[in-house]
Amino acid sequence: MSQQQYTPNRPQEEEIDLREEFQKYSRYWPAFVGSVVLCLLLAFLYLRYSTPIYQTTATIIIKDEKNGGAMSELAAFESLGLLSGMGTNSLENEMGILRSKQLMNQVVKGLQLNTQYFVDGNVRTSEVYQEKPVEVQLLVLDEEKLKQSYRFQIHENEESGIKLVNEET
């Protein structure tokens, strides 16, 4: 008996001519370049006119200086769910202080987050965060009047420097 080798019915592999493949697609090079330029332009416009969104997280560790010694050793049991309720009162007090409205009001006043600055652009109006053109300082702080919102426009005037316009009046 003669031995025959089995070969599957596959077409013969043809050699790929790179020059021929390149010439096949080279006539479309303006479309490739145009699509890259268009995508870069669209990315620039999106980054220029979209509103930035920032996200932050924070972790606060509260150490209880009064309950050192045995209470700190019992913290391992508390994390397992045993001995729950011991020493949590001071933790709840600290969390209550962090959530208090008075603390948030102090933060808002200290960082002047109650005053917003906007710059009119050609396409949209955007808020200015760091580079404020002017800074508003209140000489007399009246809490009742601050509950209302006020809008002013500031225009540069060659004669007198700046012009302050109240939009409501």
Backbone hydrogen bonds, N-H to C=O, Kabsch-Sander energy under -0.5 kcal/mol:
donor,donor_aa,acceptor,acceptor_aa,energy
7,T,5,Q,-0.6
10,R,8,P,-2.2
17,D,15,E,-0.6
18,L,16,I,-0.8
21,E,17,D,-2.1
22,F,18,L,-2.8
23,Q,19,R,-2.3
24,K,20,E,-1.7
25,Y,21,E,-1.5
26,S,22,F,-1.8
27,R,23,Q,-0.6
28,Y,25,Y,-1.5
29,W,26,S,-1.4
31,A,28,Y,-0.8
32,F,28,Y,-1.7
33,V,29,W,-2.5
34,G,30,P,-2.6
35,S,31,A,-2.4
36,V,32,F,-2.0
37,V,33,V,-2.4
38,L,34,G,-2.5
39,C,35,S,-2.3
40,L,36,V,-2.3
41,L,37,V,-2.3
42,L,38,L,-2.5
43,A,39,C,-2.2
44,F,40,L,-2.2
45,L,41,L,-2.5
46,Y,42,L,-2.3
47,L,43,A,-2.4
48,R,44,F,-2.2
49,Y,45,L,-2.2
50,S,46,Y,-1.3
62,I,60,I,-0.6
63,K,61,I,-0.6
65,E,63,K,-0.9
68,G,65,E,-0.7
68,G,66,K,-0.6
71,M,68,G,-1.2
73,E,69,G,-1.4
74,L,70,A,-1.6
76,A,73,E,-0.8
78,E,74,L,-1.7
79,S,75,A,-2.0
80,L,76,A,-0.8
81,G,78,E,-1.2
82,L,77,F,-2.2
84,S,81,G,-0.6
86,M,83,L,-1.2
87,G,85,G,-0.6
91,L,87,G,-0.6
92,E,88,T,-2.3
93,N,89,N,-1.9
94,E,90,S,-2.2
95,M,91,L,-2.3
96,G,92,E,-2.1
97,I,93,N,-2.0
98,L,94,E,-2.1
99,R,95,M,-1.6
100,S,97,I,-1.0
104,M,100,S,-1.5
105,N,101,K,-2.6
106,Q,102,Q,-2.0
107,V,103,L,-2.0
108,V,104,M,-2.5
109,K,105,N,-2.4
110,G,106,Q,-2.6
111,L,107,V,-2.3
112,Q,108,V,-0.6
113,L,108,V,-2.2
114,N,108,V,-0.6
115,T,112,Q,-0.9
117,Y,128,V,-0.6
119,V,126,S,-2.8
121,G,124,R,-0.8
126,S,119,V,-2.0
126,S,124,R,-0.5
128,V,117,Y,-3.1
132,K,130,Q,-1.5
142,D,140,V,-0.9
143,E,141,L,-0.6
146,L,142,D,-1.5
147,K,143,E,-0.6
147,K,144,E,-0.7
148,Q,145,K,-1.0
153,Q,165,V,-3.1
155,H,153,Q,-0.5
155,H,163,K,-2.8
157,N,161,G,-2.9
161,G,157,N,-1.8
162,I,160,S,-1.1
163,K,155,H,-2.8
165,V,153,Q,-3.0
165,V,163,K,-0.5
167,E,151,R,-1.6
167,E,165,V,-0.6
